[in-house]
Amino acid sequence: MSHEYSLSYLTVPGVTPPEQTYIAARAGYDCVSYRLFHLGVAGEPDIDPTSPQILRETKRALAETGLRCFDIELMKIVRGLDPKQFLPAFEAGGELGARHVICSAWTDVRNDQRYIVDTFAEICDLAAPFGLTVNLEFPAFSRLTTLEEVVEILERTGRRNQGVLVDTLYMHFNKAPLLALERVPSEWINFLHICDAEDLAFTKEEMIHIARDARLYPGEGAIDFWSVNYLFPDLPLSIELPHAARMAEFGPEQHARNCLEAAHAVFEAGQRRSKRQPA
């Protein structure tokens, strides 16, 4: 058993979907994870990723490289944002062969669980005709900050195409062992985001900085990835590893290659150790 690896947009931010595809192929990835719904943040490419021209170029890149589009991002639950605005991204994702969507909640009050449940359910319903699951993430500085909070939302939402997206960084920020995923219904876990980090007590500001600009290669920090191989020996892994200084030093392709080589070293070594353990 082995993992498939996808190159997340945030690992090489600022590139277009066709550029990301060629970078991923040259670096050795199996799949790509596109940002098809722009968030209006600095550095996003000045294009419409769902336009007919970009879709044609992206499909050509996928065909030429043999890679697959694995997931698309990012659908935020925010007051005032109509989920129907995500439909062009869902349609484009379906056309590109994506299987999953990433979603997160960024409302600003603590008693809005009903709103999150209703909005997440609507997003799932809008994505379903395109064959997409919607995976709810819990960035440690967003509205939903823990695995338990997301599981509670999913238990109330009850959609067939719902899931939880676990990022090893946010489990680490919460001081939560990855073995806690053993209690989550397996059909809710479609893939993981992976990166590494040091074992420190971080402020909210430090967590935001690390998450957006200074994640470590797998094996460089303190995250114990053993349980990933133990629980999910063949689960797809998406490398989401933004690091501004390394992008500037190496460029997007070499940074993406470094990420993948580090992941192979950690997870393949872990699988070999597991096989050697006596029954």
C-alpha positions in Angstrom: 0.0 0.0 0.0 1.1 3.5 -0.7 -0.2 7.1 -0.7 -1.0 9.3 -3.7 0.3 12.8 -3.4 -1.4 16.0 -4.5 0.2 19.4 -4.8 -1.9 22.0 -3.0 -2.3 25.5 -4.5 -1.0 27.1 -1.3 2.3 25.2 -1.5 3.0 27.2 -4.7 0.7 30.2 -4.4 0.3 32.6 -7.3 0.5 30.1 -10.1 -2.4 29.4 -12.5 -4.0 26.0 -12.7 -2.1 25.0 -15.9 1.2 26.2 -14.5 0.5 24.3 -11.2 -0.2 21.1 -13.2 3.1 21.2 -15.1 5.0 22.1 -11.9 3.4 19.1 -10.1 4.2 16.7 -13.0 7.8 17.7 -13.2 8.2 17.5 -9.4 6.7 13.9 -9.3 3.2 14.4 -7.9 0.2 12.2 -8.8 -2.5 14.9 -8.6 -3.1 18.6 -8.2 -5.4 20.6 -5.9 -6.6 23.9 -7.6 -7.9 27.1 -6.2 -10.9 27.7 -8.4 -12.7 30.2 -6.2 -10.5 33.2 -5.6 -10.6 34.8 -2.1 -9.4 38.2 -3.2 -6.1 37.9 -1.3 -2.8 39.2 -2.4 -0.8 37.0 -4.7 -3.7 35.2 -6.4 -3.2 35.1 -10.2 -5.1 37.8 -12.0 -7.3 35.4 -14.0 -10.7 33.8 -13.8 -9.8 30.1 -13.1 -13.2 29.0 -14.3 -13.0 30.8 -17.7 -13.3 28.7 -20.8 -9.7 29.5 -21.8 -8.2 28.5 -18.5 -10.3 25.4 -18.4 -9.1 24.4 -21.9 -5.5 25.0 -20.9 -5.9 23.1 -17.6 -7.5 20.1 -19.3 -4.7 20.2 -21.9 -2.1 20.2 -19.1 -3.8 17.3 -17.3 -4.0 15.3 -20.5 -0.3 16.0 -21.4 1.0 15.1 -17.9 -1.3 12.3 -17.0 -2.1 13.9 -13.6 -5.6 14.2 -12.1 -7.4 17.1 -10.4 -8.0 15.8 -6.9 -9.7 18.7 -5.1 -10.6 22.4 -5.4 -10.7 25.2 -2.9 -11.7 27.3 -1.1 -15.4 27.6 -0.2 -15.7 29.8 2.9 -18.8 29.9 5.1 -19.0 33.7 5.7 -22.0 35.9 6.5 -23.1 37.7 3.3 -21.5 35.2 0.9 -24.2 33.3 -1.0 -23.1 29.7 -1.5 -24.5 29.8 -5.1 -21.5 31.9 -5.9 -19.5 28.6 -5.7 -21.4 27.0 -8.6 -19.0 28.1 -11.4 -16.1 26.5 -9.4 -18.1 23.4 -8.8 -19.0 23.1 -12.5 -15.3 23.7 -13.4 -14.1 21.2 -10.8 -16.5 18.6 -12.1 -15.3 19.3 -15.7 -11.7 18.8 -14.6 -12.5 15.6 -12.8 -12.1 16.8 -9.2 -13.6 14.6 -6.5 -13.5 16.9 -3.5 -14.0 20.4 -2.3 -12.4 22.2 0.7 -14.7 24.3 3.0 -14.0 26.2 6.2 -16.1 28.5 8.4 -15.1 32.1 9.2 -18.2 33.5 10.9 -17.4 35.8 13.8 -19.8 34.9 16.6 -19.9 31.8 18.8 -23.6 31.1 18.8 -24.0 30.7 15.1 -23.8 26.9 14.8 -27.2 26.7 13.2 -26.1 29.1 10.5 -23.0 27.0 9.8 -25.0 23.8 9.7 -27.5 25.2 7.3 -24.9 26.8 5.1 -22.7 23.8 5.0 -25.7 21.6 4.1 -26.5 24.0 1.2 -22.9 23.8 -0.1 -23.0 20.0 0.0 -26.3 20.0 -1.9 -24.9 22.4 -4.5 -21.8 20.3 -5.0 -23.5 16.9 -5.1 -24.7 17.1 -8.8 -21.0 17.5 -9.8 -19.9 14.4 -8.0 -18.0 16.4 -5.3 -17.7 15.8 -1.6 -17.4 18.8 0.6 -14.7 18.5 3.3 -15.0 20.8 6.3 -11.6 22.0 7.7 -10.8 23.5 11.1 -8.0 26.0 10.9 -6.9 26.7 14.5 -7.7 30.5 14.0 -11.0 30.1 12.2 -14.5 29.8 13.6 -14.2 26.0 13.9 -10.9 25.2 15.6 -11.0 21.6 16.6 -11.9 18.2 15.2 -14.7 17.8 17.7 -16.4 21.0 16.6 -16.4 19.9 12.9 -17.6 16.4 13.8 -20.5 18.0 15.7 -21.4 20.0 12.6 -21.3 16.9 10.3 -23.4 14.9 12.8 -26.1 17.6 12.5 -25.7 18.1 8.7 -26.0 14.5 7.7 -25.2 14.9 4.0 -24.0 11.9 2.0 -21.2 13.9 0.3 -19.8 15.5 3.5 -16.4 15.0 5.0 -13.8 16.4 7.4 -10.5 17.7 6.1 -7.8 17.1 8.7 -4.6 19.2 8.4 -1.7 17.8 10.5 -0.7 21.3 11.3 -4.0 22.2 13.0 -4.1 18.9 14.9 -0.6 19.8 16.1 -1.7 23.4 17.1 -4.5 21.8 19.2 -2.1 19.3 20.8 -4.4 16.6 19.5 -3.0 13.2 18.6 -3.6 12.1 15.1 -4.8 8.8 16.5 -8.0 10.7 17.5 -9.0 10.3 13.9 -9.8 6.6 14.8 -13.0 7.8 16.3 -14.2 9.6 13.1 -16.3 7.6 10.6 -13.9 6.5 7.9 -16.3 7.6 5.1 -15.8 11.2 6.3 -12.0 11.2 5.8 -11.2 11.4 2.1 -7.7 12.8 2.3 -5.3 14.7 4.6 -3.3 17.9 4.4 0.2 17.3 5.5 3.1 19.5 6.7 5.3 19.7 9.8 5.9 22.2 12.6 8.0 22.7 15.7 6.7 21.6 19.1 6.0 25.0 20.7 3.2 26.9 22.3 2.0 29.3 19.6 0.0 32.5 19.9 -2.8 33.1 17.4 -0.7 35.5 15.4 2.2 32.9 15.3 -0.2 30.2 14.2 -1.5 32.4 11.3 2.1 33.2 10.2 3.2 29.6 10.3 0.1 28.3 8.5 0.3 30.9 5.7 4.1 31.4 5.3 6.3 29.0 7.4 5.3 25.4 7.4 8.1 22.8 7.6 8.8 19.9 5.4 7.6 16.5 6.8 10.3 15.2 9.1 11.7 18.6 10.0 9.5 19.2 13.0 7.8 17.4 15.8 4.6 16.0 14.2 4.5 12.2 14.6 3.2 10.9 11.3 3.3 7.2 12.3 -0.5 7.1 13.0 -1.2 8.3 9.5 0.3 5.1 8.0 -1.3 3.1 10.8 -4.8 4.4 10.3 -4.7 5.3 6.6 -2.0 3.3 4.8 -3.3 4.2 1.3 -5.2 7.5 1.9 -4.4 10.3 -0.6 -2.2 13.0 1.0 -2.3 16.6 -0.2 0.9 18.6 0.6 -0.2 22.0 1.7 3.1 23.6 2.7 3.4 27.3 2.1 6.9 28.7 3.0 7.6 32.2 1.7 11.3 32.1 2.3 11.8 28.7 0.6 9.6 29.7 -2.3 11.8 32.8 -2.8 15.0 30.7 -2.4 14.1 27.7 -4.5 11.3 28.8 -6.8 7.9 26.9 -6.9 9.1 23.8 -8.7 12.0 23.0 -6.5 10.1 23.8 -3.4 7.3 21.5 -4.5 9.9 18.8 -5.2 11.5 19.2 -1.8 8.1 18.9 -0.1 7.4 15.6 -2.0 10.8 14.1 -1.4 10.4 14.8 2.4 7.0 13.3 2.4 8.2 10.1 0.6 11.1 9.8 3.1 8.7 10.1 6.1 5.8 8.0 5.0 7.6 5.3 3.0 10.0 4.8 5.9 7.0 4.5 8.3 5.4 1.9 6.1 8.6 -0.1 6.0 8.8 0.0 9.8 5.2 -1.1 10.1 5.8 -4.1 7.9 8.8 -5.2 10.0 6.9 -5.1 13.2 6.0 -8.7 14.4 2.3 -9.6 14.4 
